[in-house]
């Protein structure tokens, strides 16, 4: 499965968004993870945010399934 990853702006320094995606990758070694590119339709678009504002700009990003992950506490 091809998974596009889009991160938020990173205003919550207590939440390690990259570490979260690395943990997910280790659990899905058969899948390909890459930074989401506009115009590419991914099998899954993973939107990783550090708070409930979920400010990640999804303009031009598409996926057959869109998963939003966020955390607003340490």
Secondary structure, DSSP 8 states (H G I E B T S, - for coil): -EEEEEE-----TTS-HHHHHHHHHHH-TTSEEEE--TT-EEEEEEEEESSTT-----TT-EEEEEEEEE----
